[in-house]
Amino acid sequence: MPTIARMIFAFVFMSAILALVEWLSFRLLSRRLSERPDWYRIRGAWLFLIVLIWIAFVINGFMWPTWRATHPRLLSFMSISFFVIFIPKLVMAGFELLELLRSGGFSLVNRMAGSSRPISRESFLTQLGLGGAGLTFASFLYGVTWGKYAYRVERIKISITNLPSAFNGFKIVQFSDAHLGSFVDTPGPVLDALEEINGLAPDVILFTGDLVNTHANEAEPWIEAFRKLDAPLGKFSIMGNHDYADYGPFEEYEREASRKRIKEIHKEMGFRLLLNEHHHFEREGERIALIGVENWGKGFRRSGDLKAAMEGSDAESMFSILMSHDPTHWEEEVMHGKAPIELTLSGHTHGMQFGVEIPWLGIKWSPSQWRYERWAGLYKEASQFLHINRGFGVLGFHGRVGMPPEITVLEIEQA
């Protein structure tokens, strides 16, 4: 199907969903509040929100490629407006759909029984729908104002059998998915979070991909802030799927120029960018290997070449760390002993920037799990570990709800 046809189909499909949500949510609202004397005011405000959400939908769908550079603040406002307004309406629509099924079911039972018993216009479902929408609105409003800056330091200890004694207590700070193009200017809370990384006293700093959204120029204002990051054994990075300029409306020469520039920016930031290659850390005559691959993911770009990256690394005989942006790479080419790598560090999923995690109750949920079997935190299969960072920045939805941005401190110990 031609590209223009796909775009038209996607727009019509999403418009139909949006219209259905608008209709269902308004039904719920009008049934609950239409008898109030100030209903006309409520209806007017609702109409304003309908207009705003459709404008935001169109702008985000069609103007994003150019407005991200020419009108970043307005684009950010429109993106935020869409999610903050649409998601609560989606909750209302869901409960209204249940309400329609309830009333329809009662109507069918009445007809079958020959009864004329009246059916109530609303039930407890209506109250739940309005209450749930209000709670969702408050949560998403928090997510786009403070939630995206509520950086959390996640501390994890990992016991490894073949870790050399000289590296016992080896401390890694990992962060991932900065998506610098999603920030307007250089917000103070983000700069403060970067400064906090140095205060964690890491032996090494590892960045696991997606520095930008679409183009290298998004990282230009951040070079100095990232350059200030410091660790005794250095700073290392890899490419994520968004770092190849694959998602913007660019000609091939523009993509190549962006890829070339982003590699230069990593160097200017003081990072050694590992492009299917490795590095050895040495202490007291003992060594461990750090392996870094380009992006490799199911359904995404596969530029990573693990075999080439491992060649000459002696990973078969020493403790090895792999940096690979997409966790599906670990599942496909590392897990179950497919590669002799003890610890893999990934990002990519962001935990969908939305979820509920209450460790002491054993609750860990996010829509991300519908796409990824492993989507956040530490996983272990036999003697191999995978850690997935929840991300430092935001993408698409300019906020975080129940899934705060993360800086990970991993301390490696001898088992």
C-alpha positions as CSV (number, residue, x, y, z in Angstrom):
1,M,0.0,0.0,0.0
2,P,1.4,3.4,-1.0
3,T,2.7,5.6,1.9
4,I,0.0,8.3,1.2
5,A,-2.7,5.6,1.3
6,R,-1.4,4.3,4.7
7,M,-1.4,7.8,6.1
8,I,-5.0,8.4,5.0
9,F,-6.1,5.1,6.4
10,A,-4.4,5.7,9.7
11,F,-5.9,9.2,9.9
12,V,-9.4,7.9,9.1
13,F,-9.1,5.0,11.5
14,M,-7.8,7.2,14.4
15,S,-10.5,9.8,13.7
16,A,-13.2,7.2,13.9
17,I,-11.9,6.0,17.3
18,L,-11.6,9.6,18.5
19,A,-15.2,10.3,17.4
20,L,-16.5,7.2,19.1
21,V,-14.8,8.1,22.3
22,E,-16.2,11.6,22.1
23,W,-19.7,10.3,21.6
24,L,-19.6,7.8,24.4
25,S,-18.0,10.1,26.9
26,F,-20.5,12.9,26.1
27,R,-23.4,10.4,26.6
28,L,-22.2,9.6,30.0
29,L,-21.7,13.3,30.9
30,S,-25.1,14.4,29.6
31,R,-27.0,11.6,31.3
32,R,-25.4,12.5,34.7
33,L,-25.4,16.3,34.5
34,S,-27.9,17.5,31.8
35,E,-30.6,18.3,34.5
36,R,-28.3,20.8,36.3
37,P,-29.2,24.5,35.8
38,D,-25.7,25.2,34.7
39,W,-25.6,22.4,32.1
40,Y,-25.3,24.9,29.2
41,R,-22.0,26.1,30.7
42,I,-20.7,22.6,31.2
43,R,-21.7,21.7,27.6
44,G,-19.9,24.8,26.3
45,A,-16.7,23.9,28.2
46,W,-17.0,20.4,26.9
47,L,-17.3,21.7,23.3
48,F,-14.2,23.8,23.8
49,L,-12.3,20.6,24.9
50,I,-13.6,18.8,21.9
51,V,-12.3,21.5,19.6
52,L,-8.9,21.5,21.5
53,I,-8.4,17.8,21.3
54,W,-9.1,17.6,17.6
55,I,-6.8,20.5,16.9
56,A,-4.1,18.8,19.0
57,F,-4.8,15.5,17.2
58,V,-4.3,17.1,13.7
59,I,-1.3,19.1,14.7
60,N,0.5,16.2,16.3
61,G,-0.3,14.0,13.3
62,F,0.6,16.3,10.5
63,M,2.6,19.3,11.8
64,W,5.0,17.5,14.1
65,P,7.9,17.1,11.6
66,T,8.2,20.8,11.1
67,W,6.8,22.3,14.3
68,R,9.2,20.4,16.5
69,A,11.8,22.9,15.2
70,T,9.8,26.0,14.5
71,H,7.1,25.9,17.3
72,P,8.4,23.5,20.0
73,R,6.5,25.1,22.9
74,L,3.2,25.1,21.0
75,L,3.7,21.5,19.8
76,S,4.5,20.4,23.4
77,F,1.4,22.1,24.6
78,M,-0.7,20.4,22.0
79,S,0.8,17.0,22.7
80,I,0.2,17.4,26.4
81,S,-3.4,18.7,25.9
82,F,-4.3,15.7,23.7
83,F,-3.2,13.1,26.3
84,V,-4.5,15.0,29.4
85,I,-8.0,15.5,27.8
86,F,-8.3,12.3,25.7
87,I,-7.3,9.6,28.3
88,P,-9.9,10.7,30.9
89,K,-12.5,10.7,28.1
90,L,-11.4,7.2,27.1
91,V,-12.1,6.1,30.7
92,M,-15.6,7.7,30.5
93,A,-16.2,6.0,27.2
94,G,-15.2,2.6,28.6
95,F,-17.7,2.9,31.4
96,E,-20.4,4.3,29.1
97,L,-19.9,1.2,26.9
98,L,-20.5,-1.0,30.0
99,E,-23.6,1.1,30.8
100,L,-25.0,0.5,27.3
101,L,-24.3,-3.2,27.7
102,R,-26.1,-3.2,31.1
103,S,-29.2,-1.3,29.8
104,G,-29.2,-3.4,26.6
105,G,-29.1,-6.6,28.6
106,F,-31.9,-5.5,30.9
107,S,-34.0,-4.5,27.8
108,L,-33.5,-7.9,26.3
109,V,-34.5,-9.7,29.5
110,N,-37.6,-7.5,29.8
111,R,-38.7,-8.3,26.2
112,M,-38.1,-12.0,26.7
113,A,-40.1,-11.9,30.0
114,G,-42.8,-9.7,28.6
115,S,-42.1,-7.1,31.3
116,S,-42.5,-3.3,31.0
117,R,-40.4,-2.6,34.0
118,P,-38.5,0.7,33.5
119,I,-34.8,0.7,33.2
120,S,-32.8,3.3,35.2
121,R,-31.0,5.9,33.0
122,E,-27.8,5.4,35.0
123,S,-26.2,3.0,37.5
124,F,-23.1,2.9,39.7
125,L,-21.1,2.5,36.5
126,T,-21.8,6.1,35.6
127,Q,-20.5,7.3,39.0
128,L,-17.4,5.1,38.6
129,G,-16.9,6.5,35.1
130,L,-16.9,10.1,36.2
131,G,-14.8,9.4,39.3
132,G,-12.3,7.4,37.3
133,A,-12.0,10.1,34.7
134,G,-11.4,12.7,37.4
135,L,-8.7,10.6,39.0
136,T,-7.1,9.9,35.5
137,F,-7.2,13.6,34.7
138,A,-5.4,14.5,38.0
139,S,-2.8,11.8,37.4
140,F,-2.0,12.8,33.9
141,L,-1.9,16.5,34.8
142,Y,0.7,15.5,37.5
143,G,2.5,13.4,34.9
144,V,3.0,16.3,32.5
145,T,4.0,18.9,35.1
146,W,6.0,17.2,37.8
147,G,5.9,13.4,37.0
148,K,8.3,13.7,34.1
149,Y,10.9,15.4,36.3
150,A,10.5,13.1,39.4
151,Y,13.8,11.3,38.8
152,R,14.3,8.1,40.8
153,V,17.6,6.5,41.7
154,E,17.1,2.7,41.5
155,R,19.8,0.8,43.4
156,I,20.4,-2.8,42.5
157,K,23.0,-5.3,43.7
158,I,23.8,-8.3,41.4
159,S,25.9,-11.3,42.5
160,I,28.1,-12.8,39.8
161,T,30.0,-16.1,40.2
162,N,32.9,-15.4,37.9
163,L,33.4,-11.8,38.8
164,P,37.2,-11.1,39.4
165,S,37.9,-10.2,43.0
166,A,39.5,-6.9,41.8
167,F,36.1,-5.8,40.6
168,N,34.1,-6.8,43.6
169,G,31.7,-3.9,44.3
170,F,32.1,-2.5,40.8
171,K,29.6,0.3,40.5
172,I,27.8,1.2,37.2
173,V,25.5,4.1,36.7
174,Q,23.1,3.4,33.8
175,F,20.7,5.8,32.2
176,S,18.9,5.5,28.9
177,D,16.4,7.0,26.5
178,A,17.2,10.7,27.1
179,H,15.0,11.8,24.1
180,L,16.4,15.3,24.3
181,G,14.1,16.5,21.5
182,S,11.1,16.2,23.8
183,F,12.4,18.9,26.1
184,V,12.0,22.6,25.3
185,D,15.3,24.3,26.0
186,T,17.2,22.7,28.9
187,P,14.9,22.4,31.9
188,G,16.5,22.9,35.3
189,P,15.2,19.6,36.8
190,V,16.8,17.6,34.0
191,L,20.2,19.4,34.5
192,D,19.9,18.7,38.2
193,A,19.3,15.0,37.5
194,L,22.4,14.9,35.3
195,E,24.5,16.5,38.1
196,E,23.1,13.9,40.5
197,I,24.8,11.2,38.5
198,N,28.2,12.4,39.4
199,G,27.2,12.4,43.1
200,L,26.5,8.7,42.9
201,A,30.3,8.1,42.6
202,P,30.1,5.5,39.8
203,D,33.1,3.6,38.5
204,V,31.7,3.9,35.0
205,I,28.7,5.6,33.4
206,L,26.8,3.8,30.7
207,F,24.2,5.3,28.4
208,T,22.1,2.7,26.6
209,G,20.7,4.6,23.6
210,D,18.1,7.0,22.2
211,L,19.9,10.3,22.8
212,V,17.4,12.1,20.5
213,N,14.0,11.6,18.9
214,T,14.6,12.2,15.3
215,H,17.7,14.3,14.5
216,A,21.1,15.0,16.0
217,N,20.4,18.7,16.3
218,E,18.2,18.0,19.2
219,A,21.2,17.2,21.3
220,E,23.3,20.3,20.5
221,P,22.1,22.4,23.5
222,W,22.9,19.5,25.9
223,I,26.6,18.9,25.0
224,E,28.0,20.9,27.9
225,A,25.7,19.3,30.5
226,F,26.6,15.7,29.3
227,R,30.2,16.6,29.1
228,K,30.2,17.3,32.9
229,L,29.4,13.7,33.7
230,D,32.5,12.0,35.0
231,A,33.6,8.6,36.1
232,P,37.1,7.1,36.8
233,L,36.8,4.4,34.2
234,G,35.0,6.6,31.7
235,K,31.7,7.0,29.9
236,F,30.4,4.7,27.3
237,S,27.3,4.8,25.0
238,I,25.4,3.0,22.2
239,M,22.9,3.9,19.6
240,G,19.2,3.4,20.0
241,N,16.6,3.1,17.3
242,H,15.8,6.8,17.4
243,D,19.4,7.9,16.9
244,Y,19.5,7.0,13.2
245,A,17.1,9.7,11.9
246,D,14.8,7.0,10.6
247,Y,11.6,8.6,11.9
248,G,11.8,12.1,10.4
249,P,10.8,13.3,6.9
250,F,14.4,13.4,5.8
251,E,16.1,12.7,2.5
252,E,18.8,9.9,2.7
253,Y,21.6,12.5,2.7
254,E,20.0,14.3,5.6
255,R,19.8,11.0,7.5
256,E,23.4,10.3,6.9
257,A,24.4,13.8,8.0
258,S,22.4,13.3,11.2
259,R,24.0,10.0,11.9
260,K,27.5,11.4,11.4
261,R,26.8,14.4,13.6
262,I,25.3,12.3,16.4
263,K,28.5,10.2,16.6
264,E,30.4,13.4,16.8
265,I,28.2,14.7,19.6
266,H,28.7,11.5,21.7
267,K,32.5,12.2,21.4
268,E,32.0,15.9,22.3
269,M,30.0,14.9,25.3
270,G,32.9,12.7,26.4
271,F,31.3,9.4,25.7
272,R,33.0,6.6,23.8
273,L,30.3,5.3,21.4
274,L,30.5,1.6,21.0
275,L,29.5,0.6,17.5
276,N,29.6,-3.2,17.5
277,E,32.8,-3.2,19.4
278,H,34.2,-3.8,22.9
279,H,36.4,-2.4,25.6
280,H,38.3,-4.0,28.5
281,F,38.4,-2.6,32.1
282,E,41.6,-3.6,34.0
283,R,42.3,-3.6,37.7
284,E,45.2,-5.3,39.5
285,G,46.0,-7.4,36.5
286,E,42.4,-8.6,36.1
287,R,40.0,-7.7,33.3
288,I,36.3,-7.6,32.5
289,A,34.7,-6.9,29.1
290,L,32.2,-4.2,28.0
291,I,30.5,-5.0,24.7
292,G,28.4,-2.4,22.9
293,V,26.2,-3.1,19.9
294,E,24.2,-0.8,17.6
295,N,20.4,-1.0,17.7
296,W,18.9,-4.5,17.3
297,G,15.3,-5.1,18.1
298,K,12.3,-7.2,17.0
299,G,10.2,-4.9,14.7
300,F,13.0,-2.2,14.7
301,R,16.3,-1.5,13.0
302,R,18.8,-4.3,13.2
303,S,22.2,-2.7,12.8
304,G,23.7,-4.6,15.8
305,D,26.2,-7.3,15.2
306,L,26.9,-9.1,18.4
307,K,29.4,-11.5,16.8
308,A,31.5,-8.7,15.5
309,A,31.3,-6.8,18.8
310,M,32.5,-9.8,20.7
311,E,35.4,-10.8,18.4
312,G,38.6,-10.6,20.3
313,S,36.8,-9.7,23.6
314,D,37.6,-13.0,25.3
315,A,34.0,-12.9,26.6
316,E,34.0,-16.7,26.8
317,S,36.6,-16.7,29.6
318,M,35.8,-13.5,31.5
319,F,32.9,-11.6,33.0
320,S,31.2,-9.6,30.3
321,I,28.7,-6.7,30.2
322,L,26.6,-6.1,27.1
323,M,25.0,-2.7,26.2
324,S,22.1,-3.3,23.8
325,H,19.3,-0.8,23.5
326,D,16.4,-3.2,22.9
327,P,15.7,-6.0,25.4
328,T,14.4,-8.3,22.7
329,H,18.0,-8.6,21.5
330,W,18.9,-10.3,24.8
331,E,15.9,-12.7,24.4
332,E,16.9,-13.5,20.8
333,E,20.7,-13.7,20.8
334,V,21.9,-13.9,24.5
335,M,19.4,-15.6,26.8
336,H,19.7,-19.4,27.5
337,G,23.5,-19.3,26.8
338,K,23.3,-18.2,23.2
339,A,26.1,-15.8,24.0
340,P,28.6,-15.9,27.0
341,I,27.4,-12.7,28.6
342,E,26.5,-12.4,32.3
343,L,24.9,-9.0,32.4
344,T,23.0,-7.1,29.6
345,L,21.9,-3.5,30.0
346,S,18.9,-2.2,27.9
347,G,16.3,0.5,27.8
348,H,13.9,1.3,24.9
349,T,10.5,0.4,26.6
350,H,10.2,3.4,29.0
351,G,7.8,1.2,30.9
352,M,5.4,3.0,28.5
353,Q,5.8,6.0,30.8
354,F,2.6,4.7,32.6
355,G,2.0,2.0,35.1
356,V,1.6,0.9,38.7
357,E,4.5,-0.6,40.6
358,I,4.2,-1.4,44.3
359,P,7.0,-3.9,45.1
360,W,6.0,-4.7,48.6
361,L,2.6,-5.9,47.3
362,G,4.1,-7.6,44.3
363,I,2.3,-5.3,41.9
364,K,4.1,-4.5,38.6
365,W,1.9,-3.5,35.7
366,S,2.2,-1.4,32.6
367,P,0.7,-1.5,29.1
368,S,4.3,-2.1,28.1
369,Q,3.8,-5.8,29.0
370,W,1.4,-6.2,26.2
371,R,4.3,-5.6,23.8
372,Y,7.3,-6.8,25.8
373,E,7.7,-9.9,28.0
374,R,10.5,-8.1,29.8
375,W,9.9,-4.3,30.1
376,A,11.5,-2.8,33.2
377,G,13.8,-3.7,36.1
378,L,16.0,-6.8,36.6
379,Y,15.5,-10.2,35.1
380,K,17.4,-13.4,35.5
381,E,17.5,-16.6,33.4
382,A,19.9,-19.2,34.7
383,S,23.1,-17.3,35.4
384,Q,22.4,-14.5,32.9
385,F,21.0,-11.1,34.0
386,L,19.1,-8.4,32.0
387,H,18.4,-4.9,33.4
388,I,16.0,-2.6,31.6
389,N,16.2,1.0,32.5
390,R,12.8,2.8,32.5
391,G,14.3,5.8,30.7
392,F,15.5,9.3,31.5
393,G,13.3,11.3,29.2
394,V,9.9,11.1,27.5
395,L,8.6,10.4,24.0
396,G,5.2,11.0,22.5
397,F,3.4,11.6,25.8
398,H,5.3,14.4,27.4
399,G,4.8,13.0,30.9
400,R,5.1,10.0,33.2
401,V,2.4,8.5,35.4
402,G,3.4,5.9,37.9
403,M,6.6,5.3,35.9
404,P,9.1,7.9,37.0
405,P,12.3,8.6,35.0
406,E,15.1,6.4,36.2
407,I,18.8,6.6,37.0
408,T,20.1,3.1,37.9
409,V,23.0,2.3,40.2
410,L,24.1,-1.3,39.7
411,E,26.6,-2.7,42.1
412,I,28.3,-6.0,41.0
413,E,29.4,-8.4,43.7
414,Q,31.1,-11.7,43.8
415,A,28.6,-14.5,44.5
